Amino acid sequence: MRFRVSREEIPWHPTVDAEKCSGCRTCFEFCPHGTYTWDEESGRPVVSRPTSCVVGCSNCAPQCPAGAISFPPLSILRKYM
């Protein structure tokens, strides 16, 4: 995909629902782009580098056994192309 704006302007990254998250570390270990860091205190992932998430990728979401990861709808990307 080619975009007309910088990556920082595209609101594409995961959101973790802390109430659903079981702290299994699957998303943290799965993502090869370093989007997540691990918060030892809460025992939960943190989306600390949202712009390192590849635009259009949501492969970590189906890996989450608790269903705690969500992404914006793909349709939002049309306005950035």
PDB file with one MODEL, atoms N, CA, C and O in Angstrom:
MODEL        1
ATOM      1  N   MET A   1       0.836  -1.183   0.000  1.00  0.00           N
ATOM      2  CA  MET A   1       0.000   0.000   0.000  1.00  0.00           C
ATOM      3  C   MET A   1       0.877   1.240   0.000  1.00  0.00           C
ATOM      4  O   MET A   1       1.912   1.285   0.665  1.00  0.00           O
ATOM      5  N   ARG A   2       0.461   2.221  -0.735  1.00  0.00           N
ATOM      6  CA  ARG A   2       1.168   3.498  -0.741  1.00  0.00           C
ATOM      7  C   ARG A   2       0.247   4.546  -0.128  1.00  0.00           C
ATOM      8  O   ARG A   2      -0.940   4.627  -0.444  1.00  0.00           O
ATOM      9  N   PHE A   3       0.831   5.337   0.752  1.00  0.00           N
ATOM     10  CA  PHE A   3       0.042   6.348   1.446  1.00  0.00           C
ATOM     11  C   PHE A   3       0.560   7.739   1.120  1.00  0.00           C
ATOM     12  O   PHE A   3       1.736   7.930   0.812  1.00  0.00           O
ATOM     13  N   ARG A   4      -0.343   8.699   1.194  1.00  0.00           N
ATOM     14  CA  ARG A   4      -0.020  10.092   0.869  1.00  0.00           C
ATOM     15  C   ARG A   4       0.483  10.882   2.069  1.00  0.00           C
ATOM     16  O   ARG A   4       0.901  12.031   1.923  1.00  0.00           O
ATOM     17  N   VAL A   5       0.449  10.292   3.228  1.00  0.00           N
ATOM     18  CA  VAL A   5       0.842  10.975   4.459  1.00  0.00           C
ATOM     19  C   VAL A   5       1.915  10.156   5.182  1.00  0.00           C
ATOM     20  O   VAL A   5       2.172   9.004   4.832  1.00  0.00           O
ATOM     21  N   SER A   6       2.524  10.756   6.175  1.00  0.00           N
ATOM     22  CA  SER A   6       3.545  10.039   6.943  1.00  0.00           C
ATOM     23  C   SER A   6       2.886   8.989   7.840  1.00  0.00           C
ATOM     24  O   SER A   6       1.702   9.092   8.162  1.00  0.00           O
ATOM     25  N   ARG A   7       3.645   7.998   8.231  1.00  0.00           N
ATOM     26  CA  ARG A   7       3.128   6.919   9.074  1.00  0.00           C
ATOM     27  C   ARG A   7       2.556   7.464  10.377  1.00  0.00           C
ATOM     28  O   ARG A   7       1.555   6.949  10.876  1.00  0.00           O
ATOM     29  N   GLU A   8       3.166   8.476  10.920  1.00  0.00           N
ATOM     30  CA  GLU A   8       2.713   9.051  12.184  1.00  0.00           C
ATOM     31  C   GLU A   8       1.291   9.604  12.109  1.00  0.00           C
ATOM     32  O   GLU A   8       0.616   9.722  13.132  1.00  0.00           O
ATOM     33  N   GLU A   9       0.834   9.941  10.905  1.00  0.00           N
ATOM     34  CA  GLU A   9      -0.503  10.509  10.729  1.00  0.00           C
ATOM     35  C   GLU A   9      -1.590   9.455  10.550  1.00  0.00           C
ATOM     36  O   GLU A   9      -2.777   9.782  10.578  1.00  0.00           O
ATOM     37  N   ILE A  10      -1.203   8.204  10.368  1.00  0.00           N
ATOM     38  CA  ILE A  10      -2.176   7.139  10.114  1.00  0.00           C
ATOM     39  C   ILE A  10      -2.520   6.457  11.442  1.00  0.00           C
ATOM     40  O   ILE A  10      -1.647   5.871  12.082  1.00  0.00           O
ATOM     41  N   PRO A  11      -3.777   6.530  11.855  1.00  0.00           N
ATOM     42  CA  PRO A  11      -4.176   5.980  13.156  1.00  0.00           C
ATOM     43  C   PRO A  11      -4.378   4.463  13.107  1.00  0.00           C
ATOM     44  O   PRO A  11      -5.477   3.973  13.370  1.00  0.00           O
ATOM     45  N   TRP A  12      -3.335   3.731  12.775  1.00  0.00           N
ATOM     46  CA  TRP A  12      -3.438   2.281  12.691  1.00  0.00           C
ATOM     47  C   TRP A  12      -2.506   1.639  13.716  1.00  0.00           C
ATOM     48  O   TRP A  12      -1.284   1.683  13.574  1.00  0.00           O
ATOM     49  N   HIS A  13      -3.087   1.054  14.728  1.00  0.00           N
ATOM     50  CA  HIS A  13      -2.339   0.338  15.757  1.00  0.00           C
ATOM     51  C   HIS A  13      -3.335  -0.428  16.613  1.00  0.00           C
ATOM     52  O   HIS A  13      -4.526  -0.117  16.617  1.00  0.00           O
ATOM     53  N   PRO A  14      -2.848  -1.428  17.337  1.00  0.00           N
ATOM     54  CA  PRO A  14      -3.754  -2.191  18.189  1.00  0.00           C
ATOM     55  C   PRO A  14      -4.153  -1.421  19.440  1.00  0.00           C
ATOM     56  O   PRO A  14      -3.468  -0.498  19.881  1.00  0.00           O
ATOM     57  N   THR A  15      -5.272  -1.833  19.984  1.00  0.00           N
ATOM     58  CA  THR A  15      -5.733  -1.372  21.283  1.00  0.00           C
ATOM     59  C   THR A  15      -5.937  -2.622  22.125  1.00  0.00           C
ATOM     60  O   THR A  15      -6.532  -3.595  21.663  1.00  0.00           O
ATOM     61  N   VAL A  16      -5.448  -2.599  23.349  1.00  0.00           N
ATOM     62  CA  VAL A  16      -5.588  -3.743  24.245  1.00  0.00           C
ATOM     63  C   VAL A  16      -6.618  -3.404  25.319  1.00  0.00           C
ATOM     64  O   VAL A  16      -6.467  -2.422  26.046  1.00  0.00           O
ATOM     65  N   ASP A  17      -7.656  -4.215  25.412  1.00  0.00           N
ATOM     66  CA  ASP A  17      -8.676  -4.050  26.447  1.00  0.00           C
ATOM     67  C   ASP A  17      -8.135  -4.696  27.722  1.00  0.00           C
ATOM     68  O   ASP A  17      -8.098  -5.921  27.836  1.00  0.00           O
ATOM     69  N   ALA A  18      -7.719  -3.872  28.672  1.00  0.00           N
ATOM     70  CA  ALA A  18      -7.085  -4.364  29.901  1.00  0.00           C
ATOM     71  C   ALA A  18      -8.013  -5.256  30.714  1.00  0.00           C
ATOM     72  O   ALA A  18      -7.540  -6.138  31.431  1.00  0.00           O
ATOM     73  N   GLU A  19      -9.309  -5.051  30.618  1.00  0.00           N
ATOM     74  CA  GLU A  19     -10.251  -5.884  31.381  1.00  0.00           C
ATOM     75  C   GLU A  19     -10.344  -7.296  30.805  1.00  0.00           C
ATOM     76  O   GLU A  19     -10.580  -8.253  31.543  1.00  0.00           O
ATOM     77  N   LYS A  20     -10.161  -7.428  29.495  1.00  0.00           N
ATOM     78  CA  LYS A  20     -10.211  -8.752  28.857  1.00  0.00           C
ATOM     79  C   LYS A  20      -8.856  -9.456  28.876  1.00  0.00           C
ATOM     80  O   LYS A  20      -8.793 -10.686  28.870  1.00  0.00           O
ATOM     81  N   CYS A  21      -7.785  -8.687  28.899  1.00  0.00           N
ATOM     82  CA  CYS A  21      -6.437  -9.237  28.782  1.00  0.00           C
ATOM     83  C   CYS A  21      -6.102 -10.142  29.969  1.00  0.00           C
ATOM     84  O   CYS A  21      -6.267  -9.762  31.128  1.00  0.00           O
ATOM     85  N   SER A  22      -5.628 -11.349  29.649  1.00  0.00           N
ATOM     86  CA  SER A  22      -5.266 -12.310  30.692  1.00  0.00           C
ATOM     87  C   SER A  22      -3.777 -12.258  31.046  1.00  0.00           C
ATOM     88  O   SER A  22      -3.334 -12.922  31.983  1.00  0.00           O
ATOM     89  N   GLY A  23      -3.010 -11.463  30.292  1.00  0.00           N
ATOM     90  CA  GLY A  23      -1.576 -11.361  30.551  1.00  0.00           C
ATOM     91  C   GLY A  23      -0.790 -12.548  30.040  1.00  0.00           C
ATOM     92  O   GLY A  23       0.256 -12.881  30.598  1.00  0.00           O
ATOM     93  N   CYS A  24      -1.268 -13.190  28.996  1.00  0.00           N
ATOM     94  CA  CYS A  24      -0.623 -14.405  28.483  1.00  0.00           C
ATOM     95  C   CYS A  24       0.661 -14.138  27.693  1.00  0.00           C
ATOM     96  O   CYS A  24       1.430 -15.064  27.436  1.00  0.00           O
ATOM     97  N   ARG A  25       0.897 -12.901  27.311  1.00  0.00           N
ATOM     98  CA  ARG A  25       2.101 -12.468  26.574  1.00  0.00           C
ATOM     99  C   ARG A  25       2.098 -12.843  25.090  1.00  0.00           C
ATOM    100  O   ARG A  25       3.085 -12.593  24.398  1.00  0.00           O
ATOM    101  N   THR A  26       1.028 -13.427  24.595  1.00  0.00           N
ATOM    102  CA  THR A  26       0.999 -13.878  23.202  1.00  0.00           C
ATOM    103  C   THR A  26       1.240 -12.737  22.236  1.00  0.00           C
ATOM    104  O   THR A  26       2.067 -12.878  21.335  1.00  0.00           O
ATOM    105  N   CYS A  27       0.564 -11.626  22.380  1.00  0.00           N
ATOM    106  CA  CYS A  27       0.731 -10.495  21.462  1.00  0.00           C
ATOM    107  C   CYS A  27       2.152  -9.949  21.526  1.00  0.00           C
ATOM    108  O   CYS A  27       2.768  -9.670  20.498  1.00  0.00           O
ATOM    109  N   PHE A  28       2.657  -9.803  22.731  1.00  0.00           N
ATOM    110  CA  PHE A  28       4.001  -9.288  22.947  1.00  0.00           C
ATOM    111  C   PHE A  28       5.047 -10.176  22.267  1.00  0.00           C
ATOM    112  O   PHE A  28       5.972  -9.671  21.631  1.00  0.00           O
ATOM    113  N   GLU A  29       4.902 -11.470  22.399  1.00  0.00           N
ATOM    114  CA  GLU A  29       5.849 -12.403  21.796  1.00  0.00           C
ATOM    115  C   GLU A  29       5.628 -12.577  20.297  1.00  0.00           C
ATOM    116  O   GLU A  29       6.571 -12.877  19.565  1.00  0.00           O
ATOM    117  N   PHE A  30       4.401 -12.392  19.834  1.00  0.00           N
ATOM    118  CA  PHE A  30       4.065 -12.594  18.427  1.00  0.00           C
ATOM    119  C   PHE A  30       4.544 -11.453  17.522  1.00  0.00           C
ATOM    120  O   PHE A  30       5.048 -11.709  16.428  1.00  0.00           O
ATOM    121  N   CYS A  31       4.397 -10.222  17.954  1.00  0.00           N
ATOM    122  CA  CYS A  31       4.680  -9.065  17.091  1.00  0.00           C
ATOM    123  C   CYS A  31       6.179  -8.905  16.832  1.00  0.00           C
ATOM    124  O   CYS A  31       6.947  -8.685  17.769  1.00  0.00           O
ATOM    125  N   PRO A  32       6.605  -9.016  15.555  1.00  0.00           N
ATOM    126  CA  PRO A  32       8.023  -8.872  15.235  1.00  0.00           C
ATOM    127  C   PRO A  32       8.469  -7.415  15.077  1.00  0.00           C
ATOM    128  O   PRO A  32       9.643  -7.150  14.815  1.00  0.00           O
ATOM    129  N   HIS A  33       7.539  -6.477  15.234  1.00  0.00           N
ATOM    130  CA  HIS A  33       7.850  -5.071  14.963  1.00  0.00           C
ATOM    131  C   HIS A  33       8.067  -4.230  16.215  1.00  0.00           C
ATOM    132  O   HIS A  33       8.348  -3.036  16.119  1.00  0.00           O
ATOM    133  N   GLY A  34       7.940  -4.843  17.387  1.00  0.00           N
ATOM    134  CA  GLY A  34       8.179  -4.109  18.627  1.00  0.00           C
ATOM    135  C   GLY A  34       7.094  -3.120  18.985  1.00  0.00           C
ATOM    136  O   GLY A  34       7.357  -2.139  19.680  1.00  0.00           O
ATOM    137  N   THR A  35       5.879  -3.360  18.524  1.00  0.00           N
ATOM    138  CA  THR A  35       4.772  -2.465  18.830  1.00  0.00           C
ATOM    139  C   THR A  35       4.454  -2.472  20.324  1.00  0.00           C
ATOM    140  O   THR A  35       4.107  -1.444  20.905  1.00  0.00           O
ATOM    141  N   TYR A  36       4.579  -3.644  20.929  1.00  0.00           N
ATOM    142  CA  TYR A  36       4.262  -3.806  22.347  1.00  0.00           C
ATOM    143  C   TYR A  36       5.520  -3.802  23.208  1.00  0.00           C
ATOM    144  O   TYR A  36       6.587  -4.245  22.782  1.00  0.00           O
ATOM    145  N   THR A  37       5.370  -3.297  24.417  1.00  0.00           N
ATOM    146  CA  THR A  37       6.339  -3.541  25.476  1.00  0.00           C
ATOM    147  C   THR A  37       5.561  -4.237  26.586  1.00  0.00           C
ATOM    148  O   THR A  37       4.330  -4.242  26.589  1.00  0.00           O
ATOM    149  N   TRP A  38       6.288  -4.819  27.518  1.00  0.00           N
ATOM    150  CA  TRP A  38       5.628  -5.543  28.598  1.00  0.00           C
ATOM    151  C   TRP A  38       5.743  -4.749  29.888  1.00  0.00           C
ATOM    152  O   TRP A  38       6.836  -4.351  30.289  1.00  0.00           O
ATOM    153  N   ASP A  39       4.610  -4.521  30.530  1.00  0.00           N
ATOM    154  CA  ASP A  39       4.573  -3.814  31.802  1.00  0.00           C
ATOM    155  C   ASP A  39       4.595  -4.858  32.916  1.00  0.00           C
ATOM    156  O   ASP A  39       3.589  -5.517  33.178  1.00  0.00           O
ATOM    157  N   GLU A  40       5.732  -5.004  33.559  1.00  0.00           N
ATOM    158  CA  GLU A  40       5.892  -6.000  34.621  1.00  0.00           C
ATOM    159  C   GLU A  40       4.950  -5.742  35.795  1.00  0.00           C
ATOM    160  O   GLU A  40       4.451  -6.678  36.419  1.00  0.00           O
ATOM    161  N   GLU A  41       4.717  -4.481  36.083  1.00  0.00           N
ATOM    162  CA  GLU A  41       3.878  -4.141  37.233  1.00  0.00           C
ATOM    163  C   GLU A  41       2.429  -4.598  37.045  1.00  0.00           C
ATOM    164  O   GLU A  41       1.827  -5.171  37.954  1.00  0.00           O
ATOM    165  N   SER A  42       1.880  -4.340  35.858  1.00  0.00           N
ATOM    166  CA  SER A  42       0.490  -4.726  35.608  1.00  0.00           C
ATOM    167  C   SER A  42       0.376  -6.137  35.040  1.00  0.00           C
ATOM    168  O   SER A  42      -0.695  -6.744  35.077  1.00  0.00           O
ATOM    169  N   GLY A  43       1.483  -6.655  34.517  1.00  0.00           N
ATOM    170  CA  GLY A  43       1.444  -7.966  33.880  1.00  0.00           C
ATOM    171  C   GLY A  43       0.655  -7.950  32.588  1.00  0.00           C
ATOM    172  O   GLY A  43      -0.001  -8.925  32.222  1.00  0.00           O
ATOM    173  N   ARG A  44       0.734  -6.812  31.900  1.00  0.00           N
ATOM    174  CA  ARG A  44      -0.034  -6.623  30.668  1.00  0.00           C
ATOM    175  C   ARG A  44       0.842  -5.977  29.586  1.00  0.00           C
ATOM    176  O   ARG A  44       1.830  -5.312  29.898  1.00  0.00           O
ATOM    177  N   PRO A  45       0.478  -6.175  28.323  1.00  0.00           N
ATOM    178  CA  PRO A  45       1.197  -5.502  27.247  1.00  0.00           C
ATOM    179  C   PRO A  45       0.775  -4.034  27.165  1.00  0.00           C
ATOM    180  O   PRO A  45      -0.331  -3.660  27.555  1.00  0.00           O
ATOM    181  N   VAL A  46       1.688  -3.225  26.649  1.00  0.00           N
ATOM    182  CA  VAL A  46       1.417  -1.805  26.423  1.00  0.00           C
ATOM    183  C   VAL A  46       1.768  -1.518  24.968  1.00  0.00           C
ATOM    184  O   VAL A  46       2.830  -1.920  24.493  1.00  0.00           O
ATOM    185  N   VAL A  47       0.886  -0.831  24.265  1.00  0.00           N
ATOM    186  CA  VAL A  47       1.160  -0.416  22.892  1.00  0.00           C
ATOM    187  C   VAL A  47       1.992   0.860  22.996  1.00  0.00           C
ATOM    188  O   VAL A  47       1.474   1.971  22.887  1.00  0.00           O
ATOM    189  N   SER A  48       3.283   0.674  23.209  1.00  0.00           N
ATOM    190  CA  SER A  48       4.161   1.812  23.462  1.00  0.00           C
ATOM    191  C   SER A  48       4.783   2.379  22.195  1.00  0.00           C
ATOM    192  O   SER A  48       5.273   3.509  22.203  1.00  0.00           O
ATOM    193  N   ARG A  49       4.773   1.619  21.112  1.00  0.00           N
ATOM    194  CA  ARG A  49       5.301   2.103  19.839  1.00  0.00           C
ATOM    195  C   ARG A  49       4.255   1.898  18.740  1.00  0.00           C
ATOM    196  O   ARG A  49       4.444   1.061  17.857  1.00  0.00           O
ATOM    197  N   PRO A  50       3.170   2.645  18.786  1.00  0.00           N
ATOM    198  CA  PRO A  50       2.070   2.417  17.841  1.00  0.00           C
ATOM    199  C   PRO A  50       2.460   2.589  16.376  1.00  0.00           C
ATOM    200  O   PRO A  50       1.901   1.923  15.506  1.00  0.00           O
ATOM    201  N   THR A  51       3.412   3.475  16.097  1.00  0.00           N
ATOM    202  CA  THR A  51       3.781   3.675  14.686  1.00  0.00           C
ATOM    203  C   THR A  51       4.696   2.584  14.147  1.00  0.00           C
ATOM    204  O   THR A  51       5.000   2.570  12.954  1.00  0.00           O
ATOM    205  N   SER A  52       5.137   1.675  15.003  1.00  0.00           N
ATOM    206  CA  SER A  52       5.910   0.542  14.490  1.00  0.00           C
ATOM    207  C   SER A  52       4.993  -0.569  13.987  1.00  0.00           C
ATOM    208  O   SER A  52       5.456  -1.506  13.335  1.00  0.00           O
ATOM    209  N   CYS A  53       3.721  -0.474  14.278  1.00  0.00           N
ATOM    210  CA  CYS A  53       2.743  -1.427  13.751  1.00  0.00           C
ATOM    211  C   CYS A  53       2.619  -1.197  12.243  1.00  0.00           C
ATOM    212  O   CYS A  53       2.473  -0.062  11.791  1.00  0.00           O
ATOM    213  N   VAL A  54       2.677  -2.267  11.486  1.00  0.00           N
ATOM    214  CA  VAL A  54       2.576  -2.173  10.029  1.00  0.00           C
ATOM    215  C   VAL A  54       1.135  -1.824   9.658  1.00  0.00           C
ATOM    216  O   VAL A  54       0.197  -2.494  10.090  1.00  0.00           O
ATOM    217  N   VAL A  55       0.969  -0.788   8.868  1.00  0.00           N
ATOM    218  CA  VAL A  55      -0.366  -0.343   8.471  1.00  0.00           C
ATOM    219  C   VAL A  55      -1.084  -1.464   7.732  1.00  0.00           C
ATOM    220  O   VAL A  55      -0.576  -2.011   6.753  1.00  0.00           O
ATOM    221  N   GLY A  56      -2.263  -1.791   8.214  1.00  0.00           N
ATOM    222  CA  GLY A  56      -3.083  -2.841   7.625  1.00  0.00           C
ATOM    223  C   GLY A  56      -2.899  -4.194   8.287  1.00  0.00           C
ATOM    224  O   GLY A  56      -3.715  -5.094   8.088  1.00  0.00           O
ATOM    225  N   CYS A  57      -1.846  -4.351   9.067  1.00  0.00           N
ATOM    226  CA  CYS A  57      -1.600  -5.623   9.755  1.00  0.00           C
ATOM    227  C   CYS A  57      -2.433  -5.678  11.030  1.00  0.00           C
ATOM    228  O   CYS A  57      -2.474  -4.720  11.803  1.00  0.00           O
ATOM    229  N   SER A  58      -3.083  -6.789  11.235  1.00  0.00           N
ATOM    230  CA  SER A  58      -3.808  -7.019  12.490  1.00  0.00           C
ATOM    231  C   SER A  58      -3.622  -8.475  12.919  1.00  0.00           C
ATOM    232  O   SER A  58      -4.480  -9.057  13.582  1.00  0.00           O
ATOM    233  N   ASN A  59      -2.505  -9.038  12.533  1.00  0.00           N
ATOM    234  CA  ASN A  59      -2.258 -10.461  12.766  1.00  0.00           C
ATOM    235  C   ASN A  59      -2.162 -10.848  14.236  1.00  0.00           C
ATOM    236  O   ASN A  59      -2.357 -12.017  14.568  1.00  0.00           O
ATOM    237  N   CYS A  60      -1.872  -9.920  15.112  1.00  0.00           N
ATOM    238  CA  CYS A  60      -1.794 -10.261  16.537  1.00  0.00           C
ATOM    239  C   CYS A  60      -3.180 -10.458  17.140  1.00  0.00           C
ATOM    240  O   CYS A  60      -3.328 -11.219  18.097  1.00  0.00           O
ATOM    241  N   ALA A  61      -4.190  -9.794  16.604  1.00  0.00           N
ATOM    242  CA  ALA A  61      -5.538  -9.869  17.185  1.00  0.00           C
ATOM    243  C   ALA A  61      -6.088 -11.297  17.236  1.00  0.00           C
ATOM    244  O   ALA A  61      -6.571 -11.713  18.289  1.00  0.00           O
ATOM    245  N   PRO A  62      -6.036 -12.061  16.147  1.00  0.00           N
ATOM    246  CA  PRO A  62      -6.571 -13.424  16.246  1.00  0.00           C
ATOM    247  C   PRO A  62      -5.715 -14.362  17.095  1.00  0.00           C
ATOM    248  O   PRO A  62      -6.162 -15.450  17.456  1.00  0.00           O
ATOM    249  N   GLN A  63      -4.498 -13.951  17.414  1.00  0.00           N
ATOM    250  CA  GLN A  63      -3.635 -14.761  18.282  1.00  0.00           C
ATOM    251  C   GLN A  63      -4.063 -14.667  19.743  1.00  0.00           C
ATOM    252  O   GLN A  63      -3.769 -15.564  20.532  1.00  0.00           O
ATOM    253  N   CYS A  64      -4.743 -13.607  20.102  1.00  0.00           N
ATOM    254  CA  CYS A  64      -5.115 -13.346  21.495  1.00  0.00           C
ATOM    255  C   CYS A  64      -6.253 -14.276  21.928  1.00  0.00           C
ATOM    256  O   CYS A  64      -7.368 -14.158  21.421  1.00  0.00           O
ATOM    257  N   PRO A  65      -5.984 -15.196  22.859  1.00  0.00           N
ATOM    258  CA  PRO A  65      -7.029 -16.123  23.289  1.00  0.00           C
ATOM    259  C   PRO A  65      -8.171 -15.446  24.052  1.00  0.00           C
ATOM    260  O   PRO A  65      -9.273 -15.989  24.129  1.00  0.00           O
ATOM    261  N   ALA A  66      -7.911 -14.267  24.614  1.00  0.00           N
ATOM    262  CA  ALA A  66      -8.941 -13.552  25.376  1.00  0.00           C
ATOM    263  C   ALA A  66      -9.749 -12.586  24.517  1.00  0.00           C
ATOM    264  O   ALA A  66     -10.740 -12.025  24.985  1.00  0.00           O
ATOM    265  N   GLY A  67      -9.334 -12.385  23.262  1.00  0.00           N
ATOM    266  CA  GLY A  67     -10.030 -11.428  22.400  1.00  0.00           C
ATOM    267  C   GLY A  67      -9.876  -9.997  22.876  1.00  0.00           C
ATOM    268  O   GLY A  67     -10.784  -9.183  22.710  1.00  0.00           O
ATOM    269  N   ALA A  68      -8.727  -9.686  23.468  1.00  0.00           N
ATOM    270  CA  ALA A  68      -8.513  -8.365  24.064  1.00  0.00           C
ATOM    271  C   ALA A  68      -7.922  -7.340  23.101  1.00  0.00           C
ATOM    272  O   ALA A  68      -7.802  -6.167  23.455  1.00  0.00           O
ATOM    273  N   ILE A  69      -7.550  -7.757  21.892  1.00  0.00           N
ATOM    274  CA  ILE A  69      -6.897  -6.841  20.950  1.00  0.00           C
ATOM    275  C   ILE A  69      -7.858  -6.459  19.835  1.00  0.00           C
ATOM    276  O   ILE A  69      -8.515  -7.312  19.238  1.00  0.00           O
ATOM    277  N   SER A  70      -7.927  -5.163  19.569  1.00  0.00           N
ATOM    278  CA  SER A  70      -8.767  -4.682  18.469  1.00  0.00           C
ATOM    279  C   SER A  70      -7.994  -3.665  17.642  1.00  0.00           C
ATOM    280  O   SER A  70      -7.001  -3.092  18.089  1.00  0.00           O
ATOM    281  N   PHE A  71      -8.473  -3.463  16.441  1.00  0.00           N
ATOM    282  CA  PHE A  71      -7.902  -2.501  15.505  1.00  0.00           C
ATOM    283  C   PHE A  71      -9.026  -1.660  14.927  1.00  0.00           C
ATOM    284  O   PHE A  71     -10.187  -2.065  14.972  1.00  0.00           O
ATOM    285  N   PRO A  72      -8.695  -0.491  14.383  1.00  0.00           N
ATOM    286  CA  PRO A  72      -9.715   0.287  13.685  1.00  0.00           C
ATOM    287  C   PRO A  72     -10.169  -0.498  12.449  1.00  0.00           C
ATOM    288  O   PRO A  72      -9.471  -1.411  12.008  1.00  0.00           O
ATOM    289  N   PRO A  73     -11.315  -0.155  11.897  1.00  0.00           N
ATOM    290  CA  PRO A  73     -11.736  -0.832  10.664  1.00  0.00           C
ATOM    291  C   PRO A  73     -10.790  -0.485   9.511  1.00  0.00           C
ATOM    292  O   PRO A  73     -10.299   0.640   9.421  1.00  0.00           O
ATOM    293  N   LEU A  74     -10.543  -1.448   8.640  1.00  0.00           N
ATOM    294  CA  LEU A  74      -9.669  -1.213   7.484  1.00  0.00           C
ATOM    295  C   LEU A  74     -10.151  -0.054   6.623  1.00  0.00           C
ATOM    296  O   LEU A  74      -9.352   0.593   5.946  1.00  0.00           O
ATOM    297  N   SER A  75     -11.443   0.209   6.646  1.00  0.00           N
ATOM    298  CA  SER A  75     -12.015   1.274   5.816  1.00  0.00           C
ATOM    299  C   SER A  75     -11.404   2.646   6.115  1.00  0.00           C
ATOM    300  O   SER A  75     -11.431   3.519   5.248  1.00  0.00           O
ATOM    301  N   ILE A  76     -10.857   2.862   7.311  1.00  0.00           N
ATOM    302  CA  ILE A  76     -10.265   4.172   7.613  1.00  0.00           C
ATOM    303  C   ILE A  76      -9.020   4.431   6.771  1.00  0.00           C
ATOM    304  O   ILE A  76      -8.631   5.583   6.578  1.00  0.00           O
ATOM    305  N   LEU A  77      -8.395   3.374   6.270  1.00  0.00           N
ATOM    306  CA  LEU A  77      -7.159   3.554   5.504  1.00  0.00           C
ATOM    307  C   LEU A  77      -7.395   4.165   4.132  1.00  0.00           C
ATOM    308  O   LEU A  77      -6.476   4.739   3.548  1.00  0.00           O
ATOM    309  N   ARG A  78      -8.601   4.052   3.610  1.00  0.00           N
ATOM    310  CA  ARG A  78      -8.892   4.586   2.276  1.00  0.00           C
ATOM    311  C   ARG A  78      -8.602   6.070   2.153  1.00  0.00           C
ATOM    312  O   ARG A  78      -8.117   6.530   1.119  1.00  0.00           O
ATOM    313  N   LYS A  79      -8.899   6.818   3.205  1.00  0.00           N
ATOM    314  CA  LYS A  79      -8.695   8.268   3.113  1.00  0.00           C
ATOM    315  C   LYS A  79      -7.214   8.658   3.148  1.00  0.00           C
ATOM    316  O   LYS A  79      -6.870   9.800   2.843  1.00  0.00           O
ATOM    317  N   TYR A  80      -6.346   7.730   3.513  1.00  0.00           N
ATOM    318  CA  TYR A  80      -4.911   8.014   3.566  1.00  0.00           C
ATOM    319  C   TYR A  80      -4.175   7.545   2.315  1.00  0.00           C
ATOM    320  O   TYR A  80      -2.990   7.832   2.141  1.00  0.00           O
ATOM    321  N   MET A  81      -4.874   6.830   1.453  1.00  0.00           N
ATOM    322  CA  MET A  81      -4.242   6.277   0.238  1.00  0.00           C
ATOM    323  C   MET A  81      -4.332   7.256  -0.909  1.00  0.00           C
ATOM    324  O   MET A  81      -3.857   6.967  -2.007  1.00  0.00           O
TER     325      MET A  81
ENDMDL
END
